[in-house]
Amino acid sequence: MGKPHSIVLQNVNKEYRRDEFVIPVLSDLDLVVDEGEYLALMGPSGSGKTTLLNLIAGLDRATSGAVIVHGQDLGTMSEGQVTRWRADNVGFIFQLYNLIPVLTAFENVELPLLLTHLSKKHRRENVMTALRAVGLDGREDHYPRQLSGGQEQRVAIARAVVTDPYLLVADEPTGDLDRKSAEEILSLLQQLNTEFGKTIVMVTHDPQAAQRASRILHLDKGKLVRDEQQISFPVGVAS
């Protein structure tokens, strides 16, 4: 038996309406992502990468077709149900770290847990576990301005994983970083995939970043034009 499917898209179309104009973004797209897979989405600007990521993460809805994530058909859920599902199951990592400057690293990571029923003690344990996982143990009292760009992105990743989501979505996670910091973040994502079993879907323009994934999906004008299966390399080994 193969791995269970984490994400299934069936005949998905997405279009936006602007006055009388219809702008197609994704067309008749089918996609299956296995549980624990690390998928990179590549393609030119306007190809539909971020739209596809947003559909998978429940941030947007398909115009037609089915988007099924971890057994849940997102198209059949109310806005409130999708919001709750997203909070419980998806961790978000963006190019801009979206940290709150007046909060410490600890407080930024703790934010998603404030929506849960965890006690203060359990919240602290979860935050410190997440900070240790990203190599920032001892930096919990630092403010974003006291951290490097790479460290800020680590805080953002800790915030994404603190609720222990099964799915991580990353939109250009290394786009604002120098090469050394980018490589460190990519190694961390690879570790979250291989050691912690997180399913990861990452949008990137960077071929070197994409090489860290187990599969590369190429989109062009809303259609899947190429799908590359990769060889998985151990963390820290260049492909």
N, C-alpha and C positions, 0 to 999 in steps of 0.2 A: 504493500500500500504506500502511496505517496503521502506527502505532508498534507494536513488539512489546509483549506484555503482561508487566508485572512481577509482578502479583498476580492470581490468579483464584480466587474462592471459588464453589463449586458446591453448592447445596442444603445449606448449612451449618446445623447445629443444635448448640446448646450448652446443656446443662442441668447443674445441680448437684444432688446428692442429699444430703439431711440427714435421717438416720434413714429413716422411711418416706415422707418428702416429696420430691417432684421439683420443682425450681425451674427453669423454662425461662428462658433468658437471650437466646438468639438463635434465630430460627425461620425455616427455609427461606430462608436469605439467599443471594442471588447477587450477586457484585460482580466487576468487572474494573477494574483500575488499570493504566494504560499506563506503560511505562518512562519515567522522567523526569517523571512527573506529581506535582503537589503537591495532596494531598487533605486536606481538613479534615473531621473527624467531629464533628457537633453533635447535641444532643438532651438531654432532661432527665436528671437523675440516675437511675440504674437502667435506662437505655434500652439498655445493652449496648455503649456506645462503647469503654470500656477493655477489655472482654472481646474485642471484635473486634480491637482493636489487639494484644492479647496473642496471639491466634490467628495473626495475620499475622506477628508477630515470633518465633513459635515458643516463646513462654513458656507457652502452654497448648495443649491439643489439643481439636479439635472432637469432640462426641459422635457426630456422623455428618456425612457430606458431605466434600468435598475442599477442602483449602487448598493451593494450588500457588503457590509464590513463586519467581520467577526460574527456572522450569522444574523445581523440586523439589517433589514431593508430600510435604509434611511429615508427613502421616498414616501414611506407609509407612516412616518412618525410626525407628530406635531412639532412646532418650533420649540416648545418647552421640553419635550422628550429628547429632541436632538441636542439641545443645550446641556441637559443633564448627562446624556450619553457621552457627549464630547468631553465634559469635565471629568468623567470617570475613566475614559478609555484612551484619550489622545493627548500626547504631549507635543507642544509646538516649539520649533526653533526657527528663528528668523535671521535674515542678514543683519538687520539692526536689532540690537539685543533687547530693546524695549524694557530695560530695567528702570525702576523708579529711583531717581538720583538721591532723594532724601531718605531712602531706606537702605539699611546695610545689606550685605550679601545674604545674611541669614534671613532678614525680613523679606527680601525679594523672593527667595526660594520658598518661604513659608506661605506666600500669598494664596496659592491654590488650595492649601490645606485649611484656610480660614472658612472655606465653603463646606467643609466636612464636619462631622461630629466628633472628631478626634479631640482628646484632652490636650491641654497645653504641653504636658509631659510627652505624650506620644507624638505631637507635632514636632517638638524639639528633636526627638530621636530620629524621626523621618528626615528632617532637614539636615541633621549632621551626617546621616548615612548618605544622603544625596551629595552633600559637599565633599565627603571623603571619596565617593565614587568618581568625582570629576577632578580629584587632586587639589582641592581647596581647603582641606582641613587646616584650621588656624587662621583662615582669612574671613571667618564668618562676620566679624565686626567691622570689616572694611566697607567703605562706601564705593559705589561705582567709579567715582573720580580718582580713587586711590588704587585702582586696578588697571592693568593693561587691557588692550582690546581682546586679546586671547583669554584673559582671565574673566572679563565680562561675559564673553560667550560661554565660558564654563559655568558661570553662575546661571546664565539663561538655560543651559542644558540641565543643570541640577534642578531648576524650577520645573523644567519639562518632565523630569523623571520622578519627582518627589511623590507623586500620587501613584507611582508604579503602573503607568499606562502600558497596554500591550502594543500600542502603535505610536511611533514617533514620526512626525512629518517635519521636514526641514526645507526651508525655502532659501536657497543661496546661503547656507550657514557659514561659508568661508569668504563670501564676497567682499567683506569689509576688513579682511585681515591680511597681514603680510604672509609670505610663503611659510615661514617657520611656524607661526601661530596657526596657520591654516592646516599644516600637516599634523600638528598636535591635536587640533579639534577633530580632524578626520580619523586619526588613530583612536580617539575617544569614542567617536560614533561607531567605529568598527568593533571596538571592545564591547560597547553596549549591545551590539548585534550578536557577536560570537559568544560572549561570556554570559550575557543576561537574556539572550534570546528575543530581544526586541525586534519587531517588524519595523523597518525603516523605509520611508519613501522620501527621497531627496531630489529637489530641483536644483540643477547646477548648470552653469555655462562652462565650468572648468573641467576639461578632459581628465586631468590628474585626479581631481576629486571623484569623478565618476568611476575611475578605475578601482576605487576602494569598494565599490558595490559588487554584489554577486550577479547583478543583471543591469544592463543599460537599455533603456527604452528611448527611442528617438521619435519625436513628434514633428510633424510639419503640416501647417494649415489644418490643425485639428484632427489629423489622422496619424495612426501608427505607421511609420514608414520602415522602421527597423527595430529589431529586438535581439539584443546580444546577450548570450549566456556567458558569464565570466567564470574564471577559475578563482576560487576563494584562497586568499593568502592569509597567513597568520598576521596578527597585529604587529605593525612595525616593519613588515617586509614589503618592499616596494614591488609593484606589479609591472 
